[in-house]
């Protein structure tokens, strides 16, 4: 009778040749030079039983014989790790015996209804058999099906043309237990693409040949040239059909199986996860000893520090709480901050317990370590609810150091945002942390407390916090309204409602009260960045000319930057300017030294990065705010890589100048606030109050104040991949940053000049490893990238005349860039083949051209000075 699945003839033995190959290589490489291996064998197939009531229900026996293991590509004898070794020696006797024990499939209409094998066999050999068994599953009519095979339950499409059937499996649809994680931000993450196709050729209603191919491609989003591919191929070819054993009589499948061998058990066809044990791996403390020298604070701008940090994290992830504590408790003081960075970044339950047991928030003497721990939590690549819960508990307890209390709540804000971005807004710990921050902000009396909760909201970016932020932005004094306004500036424009725009317009135009320039300019930036209406733009342009001196110049510069950099609102701005040509000249020929400017640092095929720099002065030539931003973006996502804001106020008295209108009563203050990788850090104060200022000025060494120092895990991607031929593959990409940002401000009354300097020293290391691990052989490819660079930003102001001279310099030093690819094949005995290729180059240094006006001023500043900077005061 007609069957809808393949049908075997009675009393025949079908003899096939089978091979399963894996390849690992760079994405664009041809497979001739890939690392990998091949398992090949003979496969015997015969029919055991056909259901007397349904001839489309068959029991088929499949036996693997004569197994060989070899290189997938020809290797000279010296590089062939299998040379001179028998299959039994390579695979091991027990494994080989297990592999050659037959399996039985019940095929109903071409689909595997039951997979019978022996219990207590090694999982690995069982999976190889599942990979072979899955090939026998096919349907003989076109259409789609949800079907279960070794890859899980997958959407599968069949195309049938005469004697050829193509089976396409949508691998991203497969339901199978998945392990792994990815990075919080898309730009730092890895993209994957997976395909699977099998072509069957039929003859005499059974299989003549099968070719299956499965491809996994992994790409670093930030540099798509760097990535890996894993390819798995299977082939089954009919060699001959011989006379074979007869059928077993019986009504029921169960009784037939019992007659055959009572040890057979029905098992799932879906692959079982395998854990490979590491035989010769160093202990955590041995590994730490080997990298320890690279982790000293003074080495933190070297790529070796970032590399060691990543390998340390990988080992901490396998370690117990006790092993981790043993290192933390025995190490000396200067290495502890780096250890805390790594332990916290590992993000396992054990590492979190270890670091929380070690740190005592009631002890103010270890506040440096507490801060490093908290920042590492803020930068966490895939934070857990448990982490936020632990921090909330600490916040409710005793904390000796007030700055740590502030940092703690600011970091809680960052974790709320990351968990919400991953559909975790309704988790109990997130709901509790949100409630805590919002309710305490409502109750806060002291300015310091208000500021700290506002900074937490600046990280959390909760839509429900917008009304509160508006209230503080409009009705509070300077520093508080400033934090609230800059928090609103971080929201995606889609959240900024009509109410937000109206409030920002009132602040900018001072409809209800006088506001500080810093807050007004932030309000203007929010309006101009969130799809402004024609009237909003027109009113801002009309205000230029009526503003305090330096603010005029600043706003004018901001408008010019929108046009020059083709920002989204530039169309509207152009339209308004065209219509108000008449009263332009006087308004737009303002003197002053403030400025705003944006430009590209890099423009690449995958990601681009931009810098923006804006500086606002008071009328007397003293810095009010300098703001330097670096953003990285691709077609779909953006990352605020860094922001360094230096703010100063009330410093006019030092040079006996008159403060600007509305700023007569401002307390003397200077400080710095930073955002790093989308996380707002706790602001640092240089000095507060006139007395503090004077004492620091006369002892001013101009030594930079350290703003951020440490190790950050940026890219954190790990995925286990079940190959349809049986083995498991894994892909891991880690990217680490060793960073050292410092900033300083110096005055020289003698030369009437001031200098601010921000130095960003960074070293980055990215390591990707794609590996197929089959117990008796490992094959894979490691790819690494490293770069070290320093970005200096210096602004020099001479205020001996008006308009005073300002020179801004932004330089990147020449930077070494290295990349390597290593392919390998290795046996547990230690026999190993590797092929390594690399490239090292020097990326030329660069002085970033800010705007023309700035270049002209720099010539003047450096033309008028002889040797001023050497002798301050």
N, C-alpha and C positions, 0 to 999 in steps of 0.2 A: 504493500500500500504506500501512498504518498506520505512523506514525512515533511515537517516544516523545519527540521534540523538535519545536520549531516547524519548519515546512516552507515554503520559498518556492516560488512558481510559476515555471515557466520563462518566459523572454522577457519578464519584467516588470521595470519600474524602480519601486521603492518610494521615494517622496519623503517624508522626515520633517523636522519642525522640532525642533531640539535646543537645550537650554540647560543650562548648569552654573553654579550660584550658590554663593558662599560668604558666610557671615555671621559676624561676631565681635561678642560683646556680653557684658553681665553675665548671670549665670545666669537670673535671673527676668525679664529684660526681654523685651518683645515684639519681633519682628524688624523692625517698621516703622522703627525708628530706628537699626538696627545699621550698623556699618561693613561694607563688603564690595564685591563686584563680580560682574558676570554676563558670561559668555562665551556668545554664542548663534550658531547657524549653521543652515544647511540640511544635511541628511545624506541622501545617495543610497545605496540598498542594492539590489544585484541578485545573482542566483544566477549563478555562473560555471560550475559543474560539479557533477554529482551522480554518486556512485559507482555504476556499472552493477550491482555485486554487492550494494550495500547502500544503499537510497535514503535512509537516515538519516545518510549521510556526505556533507556538502555543503560546497562552497567558496563563500564569500560575499564580495563586494567591498563595502567601505564607503568612501564619499568625503565629506569635509567641504568645504562651499562657503560662500562669502559670510559670513565670520566678522565678528561685531560684538563690541565690548567696551563695557560701559556700567555705570553705577551700579546697584546692586541696589535702592536706594531713591531716589525722586525727589530731586534736589538742585537748588536754584536755580542758575542759570548761574554765578554767582560762586563757588559752592562745588563745581562739578562739575569734577574734575581732568581728565576726558576731553574737555571741551568744545572743539569746533573742531579735534579731532585725528582724522585718518583711522585706521582699524584698522592699516594698514601702518605709520603713524607710531608708534602705541602699541606694537604687538608687535614691529615690526622686520621688514624685508623677508624676511630669511632664515627667520625663525621662521614667518612667515605662509605662505611657500611650502611649508615642511616640513609644516605643519599640513594643507595642502590636498592633499598627496600621499596617494593611497588606501592603505588597508590591506586585507589579505585574511585571513579567518578560516576555519579548517576546523572546522565544527561536527559533532560526532558525538553523536547522541542528545541534542542541545541543549547539550552542553558544548563549550567551546573546546579543541580538541585541539592546534591550532597557530595561532600569531599571526604573520603575515608582515608585515614592514615593511622600510624601507630602513635600512641601516647608516649610521653617521656623521650621523645626524640629532640635533639638540639633544635632550638627555634630557628636557627639560621638555615639548616637543611630543609626544615619544614617549609620555610618561606621560598626557597629555591623551587620546591615542588609545587607550591601554590602558584608561582610565576609561570611554571610550565602548564599546570592545570588550567589557568585562566585563558591560555591561548585557545583551548578547545571550546570556549564558549562563543557561539555565534548564531545569528539568525539568518534565514535565507530569503527574507523579504525586506525591502527598504523601509526605514522608519526609525523612530527614536524609542529608547527604552531606559528606565532606571534599572540598572542591574548591578549586582554585587560581584566583584572579583577581588583580586589581591589588593587593588588600590582603594577599596572601600565601596560604598554605594554611589555610583556615578551616572551622570547623564551620558548616554551613549547613542550615537547615530550610525545606522547601517545604510550603505549604498550598495545595491546589488545590480550587477550587469552580467548577464549570462553566467559564466563559471567563475566570475570574480566578485568578491565581497570586500568592501572597505569598511573598517570599523573605526570611528573617530570617538575618542573618549575625552570628555571635557574635564580635565584634571582639576580645575578650580572648583568644580561642583562636587567632587568626591567627599562623602562623609566618612571621615576616618579620624581617629583620635590624633589631634595635632599637638605638637610640642614646639615651643619657641616663643619668640617675642620680636617686636620691631621697635624702631625709634619713634620718639614722640613727634618730631617734626619731619615732614615729608622730604624736605631738602637734604636732611641728614640721613635719610633712610635708603633702603635698597628696594628696587622694583624687581618683580619676578614675572616670568612668562613661562607657561608650561604647556606642552602639546603632546598628544599621543595618537598615533595612527597605526593600524594593522591591516595588511593586505592579505587576503586568503585567495588561493587558486584551488578550485575544486575539480575532482575527476571521479567519475563513477560514484557520484553522490557522497564521496568522502574527501578528506583533505589531501591535496597534492603538495602544496607548500604554504608556509606562513612567513611573512616578514613583518616584524613589529619594530617600531622606533618610537622612543620617548625622549623628549628634550626638555631640559630645565635651563632657563637663562636667567642669570642674576646680574643686575647692573647697579652700580652706585649712582644714585640720582645726581650727586654733585659732580661726578666725572664719569660719564657713561662709557668712556674708553676702558675704565677699570671694572672688571666684572669676571664672571666665570660661567662656563656651561657644563652641564653634566648630561651625557647622552647614554641611553641604554638601548641596545639593539638585541632582538631575538630572531633566530631563524630556525625553521623546522622544515626539513625536506624529505619527501618520501623516497626511499632508496629501492625498496622491493616489497612485494606482497608474497608471502609464503603460506604453505598449509600451516594451520595453527590448531591449538587445542579446541575441543568442542564446548558447547554451551552447558551451563549448569541449569538443571531443571528447578522450577520453583514458582510459587504464585507471588510471594512478597519479597521485596528488596531485603528486608531485615533477615529473613531466613537464608537467603542466598549468601549474604555477607557472612553470616555465622558459619555456614558450611565451608566457605572459602577460608576464613581465618578468624577465630573468635576474638583475636586481639584488636581487630579493626574498630576504630571509633570515628563517628561523624564529627568533623571539626569545621569551624568557620573558614571560609575561603579568604576572608580579609586577613592581611598580614598581621602577624603578632609583633609588637614592638620588641626590639632587642637592645639590651644594654651591653656595651662592650666594656670589659674591665681593662684598666690600664696596668700592665704588668710592671714596667720599670719606671713609673713616673716618680719624680722627686716629691718629697713631702713639702708641705707649705713652707716650713721654716728653711728647708734646703733651697727652695726656689727663692725665697726672700734673700738669703745670704748671697745668691748669685747676682741679684740686681740692686742690692742695697746701695752700692756706691753711686748709682745714677740718681738717687732720690734725695740727695742733699739739696737744701733750698737754693743754693747758688747755682745749681745745675738745671733749674727748672725751665730755662728757655732753650734747652737742647732737645732734639728729637729723641735721643736715647732715653730721656726721662719719660716721654710720652709712650715709647715702645715698652719700657719696663712696667709702666703703670698698667698697660693693657694686659700684658702677660700675667701680672700679679692678680688682676681682677679675674682672669680665667681660672687661675688656681684657687682663689678665694671661693669661687662659686662651687668648687668641689669639696670645700673644707668644712669641718665641724666648728661649732661655736668655740669649743675648747682650744682647737689648733689656732684659731684666729686670736683669741684672748692671750694665748701664750706669747705671740709675737708683740701684740700691743703692750703687754705688761712688761716685757723685758727690753724694749727698745729705748734709745736715748731721745731726749727731748726734741732735738731739731729734726728728727726723722718722723716723729709722730704725726704732724699735720698731713704729710703725704700718705702715711699709712691709713689715716682716717679717711682721706679722699678716696682711696681705693676700696677700703672695706665698705664704705657707705655706697659707693657706685656699684658694687657687686649686686646689691638689691636682692639677696636671698634672705629667707627668714632667719637663718643662722647668723649671717653677717650683721643684720639689724639688731638681733638680740645681743650679739657680742659688743657692738659699739655702744648700745644703750646701757649695758651693764658696766662698761668701762667709764663712761662719761658721767660726772656728777654735776648736775646743774646748780646744786647748792654751793659748789666750790668755785669762787670767782677766779682762783689762780689758773684754772685750765680753760679760761674763756676763749683763747685762740683756737683750741681744739674744738670747742663747742661750736664756734662760728664756722670752722671748716666743715664740720659734720652737717650743720644746717644748710650751708650753701650747696654741698654735694647732694643733699636731699632735694633742694630746689631745682638742681639741674638733672634730677633723676630721669633716665630715659624711658622707663616704664614703671612709674611708681605704683605701689599697691595701696589698697585701702588701709591695710595694717600700718603702713608708714604714717599716713595722715593721723590715724587714730592714736599712735604712740606720741606724735608731736602735740596733739591736742591735750593729751593727758599731762605731758610735761608743762605745757603752758598754764594749766590750771594749778600746777604744783609750785613749789618755791624755786625761784631763780635768783641767784645771788647778783648777777650782773645785769643792769638795766638794758645795756646795748644788746645783750643776748636775748632778752625778753622781746625786744623790738624785732631783731632778726628772725626770731622764732615765728612770730605772727606774720611777718612779711613772707616767709617761706611757706607757711600754711596756705597763704593766698595763692602762691605759685602752684602748689599741689592740687588745690581745689580746681584750678583751671585745667591742669593736665588731666585730672580724673574726669572732669566734665567733658573735655574734648573726646574722651573715649567712652561716651555714653554712661559715665559713672556718677552723674549729678544726683541721682536718687539714692546712692549708697548711704547707709546710715552715718558713716563717719564724715561724709561730705556734707550731708544735711546738718549735722551737729556743728561742724567747723564753720559753715556759713552762718548759722544762727548765732554762734558765739561772737564772730567778728561784727556782724551787723548790730547785734543787741548791745555789745560793749561800746561800739562807736556812738550809738544813740545816748548812752549814759555818760560818756567820757567828759570830764570837766577840764582836765589839764590839756594844754595845747600839745604837749609831747605825746600824750595818749591818743589824742585825735589824729595827729600826724601818723602815728604808727599804724592805726587801723585803716587810714586812708591809703597808706602805702601797700597794705595787705590787699585792699580792693584794687589797687593799681595793677597787682599781679593776677587777682582772681577774675577780673573783668566780668563780673556777674551782671546780666541785663537788669536784674532787680535792684542793683546798687545805683543805677543812673540817677534816679530822683535825689538820693542822698548826696551824691557827688555834686549835683547841680546846686543844691542848697549851700554846701560848703564853698563851692567856687564863687557863688555870688555874694554870700552874706558875711563871709569870714575875712579876717585880716590877711595881709601878705603871704607868709609862708604856708599857711593852711590852705588858702584859696588857690595858691600856686600848685600844691600837690594835687588838689581835687581837679584842677583844670588839666594838668598833665596826665592824670589818670584817664580823664575823658578822651584825651588825645590818643590813647592807646587802643580804644575800641575800634572795631571795624565800622566804617562809615554806615553800614546797613543798620546798625543799632542806634544811630544818632537821630532821634525823632525830631519832629517839628519843635517840641518843647526845648530840646537841647540847643537847636539852632537859635531859637528866640533868646534863650538865656545868654548864649555866647555873643549874640549881637548887642544885647543890653550891656554886657561887661565891656566889650570893645568900645562901644560908643558912650560908655559911662552914663547911661540913662538914669540909673537909680543912685549910684554913688561913685566916688572917685576910686579907681583901682590902680594898683601898681603896674608899671610898664610890662613887667615880666608876665603878669596874668593877662593883660590886654593883648599882648602879642601872641600868647598861646591861644587865646580865644579866636583871634583872627586866623591863625593857622588851622584851627579846627573847622572854621567856616569855609575857608578856601579849599580844604581837603575833602569836604563831604558834599560834593556835587552842589555848589552854591548857585543860587538863583541870580538872574541878571541884576535885580535890585540890590541884593546883598553885596555883589561885587562892586556895583556902582557906588553904594554908600561907603564902602571901604576906600575906594579910590578918591572919593570926594573928601574923605577925612584927612588924606595925606596933604600936608600943608598946614593943617590946624593943630598938628600934634606937637609934643615937646620935641626940641631939636633932634636928638639922636634917634628918637622913635620914628620920626619922619623918614630918616635915611634908612632905617631898618625895614620899615614897611615897603618902601620903594624897592629896596633890594629883594625883598621876599617876592614882590610882584614880578620883578625882572627875572628872578630865578624860575618862577612858574612858567614864564614864556620860554626862557632859554632851554629849560629841561623838558619842555613839552609835557607838563604834568596834566592830569585829567581836566583840571579846571581852565587850562590855557585857552580853550576855544571861547569860553564865556568872557574871560578877561580881554581877549583880543577884540571881541565884539563891542564891549563897553568902551574900550580905549578908542575904537574907531568913532563911536558916537559922541565922545566928549573931547574930541581933538581941540576945540576952542580954548578950553581953560587948562591946557596941559603944561605949557612951558614953565610957568612960574612954579607950579606945584611940583614938577618933576625935576627941578634943577637944584635939589636941596644939597646943602653942605652937610658933612658929618662923616663919621668913621665906622658906624655900625654896618653890618653886611650879612647877607644870607646867600649861600652858594651850594649847588649840588653838582656832582660829576660822577663819572664811572671810575671805579678802581680797576675792574676787569669786565670784559664783555666776552662771554664764552658761548659755545653751542648749547651747553646744558644749563649753566647758571651764570648769572651776572652779579656783580656787587657794586653798590654805589656808596659814595660818602656824601654827607651834607654837613655843612659847617655854618653855624650862624652865631654872630656876636653882637650883643647889644651893650652899648656904653651909656653911662649917665652923661649929662651935659658937660660935666667937668672932666671927662676923660677917664673916669675910673670904670673898670669892667663891672657890668651888672650881671651879665650871663654869657657864657660861651657854651655852645652846644655842638658836640661832634657826634655824628651818627654813622654807623656802617650797617647797611642792610644787604642781605643776600636774597635773591629770588630766582625762581624759574617760572615756567609758564603757569603753574598752578598754585604755587605757595610762596610765602615770604618768611624770612627769618630776620628778626632784629638782632643782629650779631652783637652790636655794642653801641652804647651811648655813654658819653662822658660829659656831664654838665658841671661847669664850675660857676657858682653863683657868689656874688658879693653885693653887699649893700652898706650904706651908711659909712663909707670910707672917706667921704669928702673932707672930713675934719683933718685927716693926715696932711692933705696938701692945701689946707686952708681955703677950700673952694666952697661955693654955695651949692647945697643940695638942690635937686630938681623939685619942682612944685609937687606937693603932696607926699614928698619923701623926707620932710625935715626931721621927723621923729623916729626914723628907722634906726634900730640898734645896729652897731657895727657887727658885721658877720661875714665870714667867707667859708665856703664849704664845697663839697663835691658829691655828686650823686651819679650812680652808674646803673646801666642796664646791661646785662650780659646774657646772650642767647635767650632773649624774651623774658628774662627774670630780672625784676627790679631789685637791686641790692640795698642794704641799709646805707643811707647817706652818711658821709664822713664830714666832720666839722674841722676846718683849719683853725679858726678862732671865733670866739663869740664874745662880744662886748669890747669896749674900748681898751680897758685895762689889759685884757688877754691879748689883744692885737698889739699893743705897744710892747709888752714883754716879749712877744714872739718876733716882733719886727727887729728889735735890737739884738735878738739872738739868732736872727734868720740866717741859716747856713744855706738856704736855698735847697736843702736836701729834700728830695721828693718824698711825698707821703705815699706809702704803699696802699693802693686801693683794692686790688685783687691779686692774689697769688695762689696758684694751686693747679690741680690737675682735674680736668673735666672730661667725662666720658660723653662724647657727642653722638657717634654712630654706634648703635648697639642692636645688631640684628642676628638672630639665630633661628634656624629652621631645620627640622628633621624632615627628610624626604624619603618616602617609601618608593623604591623603584619597582616597576611592574615585573622585572625579571627576578626579583627576590631580595637582593641586598638593600641596605639602607644607606642613604647618603645624608650628609649634613652640610649646611652652609652657614658660615659664621663671618660677619663683618664687624670689626670694632674700629672706632676712630677716637683717638684721644688727643687732648690738647693740653700742653703745659703752658701756663699763661702767667705773665707778670706785668701788671699794669700799674704805673705809678704816676702821680701828678704833683705838681708843686706850683707855688706862686711866690715870686720874689719882688721886692721893691727896692729901688734906689732913689732916695730923696735927692741925693746929690745930682744925679743925672735926670731926675724927674722921669724915671721910666719904670715900668713894671713888666714882668715876664711871667707867662704861664706856660708850663711845659707838661704835656701828657705823653708818656712813653708806653707804647704797647709792644711788649716782647712776647712772641708766641712761637711755639714749635708744635707741629702737628704730625701725628703718625696714624696711618690707616692700615689695617691688616685684614685681608679677606682670605678665608680658607674654604675651599669646596673639597669635600672628601667622600669617597665611597669606602665603607669599612665592612669587609667581609671576613671577619674573624681571622682567616688564614692569610689575608693580604689586605693592605691598605693602599689606596691610590688617591692622589689628589693634586691640588695646585694651590700654592699660597701666593698671594699678590700683596705687595706692600708699597706704600707711598709715604714719603716724608718731606717736610719742608720746614725751614726755620726762617723767621723774618722779624723785623722790627719796624714799627710804624711810629714815627715821631711827629708830634704836632706841637709847634712852638708859636706863641703869639707874643710879640714885643710891642709895647705901647710907649710912645714918648709924649708926655702931656705938658711940655713946656710952652706949647702954643696951641691955638685953635684954628682950624680943626686939627686935633692932635694926630700924630702919625702912628699908624698901626701896620705892623707887618706880620702876616701869618705864613708859616711854612709847614708844609706837610711832606715828609720824606719817607720813602721806604728804602731800607738798605738793600744791598744786593743779597739774594737769598738762595742758598743751596736747595735744590729739589732733586730727590732721588726716587727711582721706582724700580722694583725688582719683581720678577715672576719666577717661581720655582715649582717645577712639576716633580712629583715623586711617586715611587712604587716601593713598598717595603713589606718585609716578612717579619713575623714576631721574633724570629731569631736575631733580628737586627740587620740582616742583609738588605741593602737599600740601593735604589737607583735614583739619582737626582739630576735634573737639568735646570740650570739657572741662567736667566738673562736679565740684564739690568741696564739702566741708563741714569747717569748723573749729569745734571747741568746746573749752571748758575743763572738764576733769573736776574736780569739787570736791575739795579736800583732805580728809583724813580722819584723825581720831585714832582708832586702833583701840581699842575698849573691851576691855581685858584683863579680868580678873575683878574682881568687886565689891570683894574684899578689897584688891586693888591700888589701886583708886580711892580707897578710904578712907585708905590709907597715904600716897598722893601728897599728899592734902590736909594731912596732918600734916607731911610733909617740907617742903613749900613754905610751910606756915604757920610753922614754927619757924625758917626761915632768913631772915636779912636780906639780906646781900650776900656770902654765903660764896664763890661760885665765882670772884669776880674776883681775890681775892688768896690764892693758894695759899702755904702755909708762912708 
